[in-house]
Amino acid sequence: MTLDGIQDKIKEGQYRFSDHAVKRMIRRSISRQEVETVIREGEIIEEYTLDKLSPSCLVYGKTETGRNLHIQISLSPAVVVITAYEPDPQEWIDGRYRR
């Protein structure tokens, strides 16, 4: 699935959050709106075609307030937000590239 396909699913509300994502979002004070904004306006920075449950990807983007976020999304058979977090600057350069 392409980013356009993922963004279409987000716009149509045809996605869900894993229990893990909900717990992490609460702990990290990340809102549903922030996740949707990052996915709609972000970019895929890594693809995990051999992920253990289904293919997934990592989307990087900024919220409306400029907060850097990573959103991991399962691609098949349905779009599922797996987790969301702020990239650690010691591990990521500008949130996009691994050190």
C-alpha positions as CSV (number, residue, x, y, z in Angstrom):
1,M,0.0,0.0,0.0
2,T,1.3,3.5,-0.8
3,L,1.2,6.5,1.4
4,D,-1.7,7.8,-0.7
5,G,-3.7,4.7,0.0
6,I,-3.0,4.9,3.7
7,Q,-4.0,8.6,3.7
8,D,-7.2,7.8,1.9
9,K,-8.1,5.2,4.6
10,I,-7.3,7.8,7.4
11,K,-9.5,10.4,5.7
12,E,-12.3,7.9,5.3
13,G,-12.0,6.7,8.9
14,Q,-11.2,3.2,7.8
15,Y,-8.5,2.4,10.3
16,R,-8.1,1.6,13.9
17,F,-5.7,1.9,16.8
18,S,-4.1,-1.2,18.4
19,D,-4.4,-1.5,22.2
20,H,-0.7,-0.9,22.4
21,A,-1.0,2.4,20.4
22,V,-3.8,3.7,22.7
23,K,-1.7,3.0,25.8
24,R,1.4,4.6,24.4
25,M,-0.6,7.6,23.1
26,I,-2.1,8.2,26.5
27,R,1.3,7.8,28.3
28,R,3.0,10.2,25.7
29,S,0.1,12.7,25.5
30,I,-0.4,12.1,21.8
31,S,-3.9,12.8,20.5
32,R,-5.8,11.1,17.7
33,Q,-5.8,14.4,15.8
34,E,-2.0,14.6,16.0
35,V,-1.7,11.0,14.6
36,E,-4.1,11.8,11.8
37,T,-2.3,15.0,10.9
38,V,1.1,13.3,10.8
39,I,-0.2,10.5,8.6
40,R,-2.0,12.9,6.2
41,E,0.9,15.2,5.8
42,G,3.9,13.0,6.6
43,E,6.2,10.7,4.7
44,I,7.1,7.0,5.0
45,I,10.7,6.8,6.2
46,E,11.0,3.0,6.8
47,E,9.2,0.0,5.5
48,Y,9.0,-3.3,7.4
49,T,7.8,-5.8,4.7
50,L,8.7,-8.8,6.9
51,D,7.2,-7.6,10.2
52,K,6.0,-10.5,12.3
53,L,2.2,-10.0,12.0
54,S,1.9,-8.1,8.7
55,P,3.8,-5.6,6.6
56,S,4.1,-2.2,8.3
57,C,5.8,1.2,7.8
58,L,7.0,4.1,9.8
59,V,5.6,7.5,9.0
60,Y,7.4,10.7,10.1
61,G,5.7,14.1,10.3
62,K,5.0,17.2,12.3
63,T,1.9,18.1,14.1
64,E,0.2,21.4,13.7
65,T,2.2,22.7,16.6
66,G,5.5,21.5,15.1
67,R,5.9,18.4,17.3
68,N,7.9,15.6,15.6
69,L,6.2,12.2,15.6
70,H,6.7,8.7,14.3
71,I,3.6,6.6,13.6
72,Q,4.0,2.9,12.9
73,I,1.2,1.6,10.8
74,S,0.2,-2.0,9.8
75,L,-0.7,-2.2,6.1
76,S,-2.5,-5.4,5.6
77,P,-5.2,-6.6,5.7
78,A,-6.4,-3.3,7.4
79,V,-4.7,0.0,8.3
80,V,-3.9,-0.2,12.1
81,V,-1.9,2.3,14.1
82,I,0.6,0.2,16.0
83,T,2.4,2.8,18.0
84,A,3.1,6.5,18.1
85,Y,6.1,8.3,19.7
86,E,8.4,11.3,19.5
87,P,11.7,10.3,17.8
88,D,14.7,10.3,20.2
89,P,17.2,12.9,18.9
90,Q,20.0,10.5,20.0
91,E,18.7,7.9,17.6
92,W,17.3,10.1,14.8
93,I,18.6,13.0,12.8
94,D,15.8,15.5,12.2
95,G,13.4,12.7,13.0
96,R,13.9,11.2,9.5
97,Y,17.3,9.4,9.5
98,R,18.7,6.8,11.9
99,R,22.1,7.8,13.4
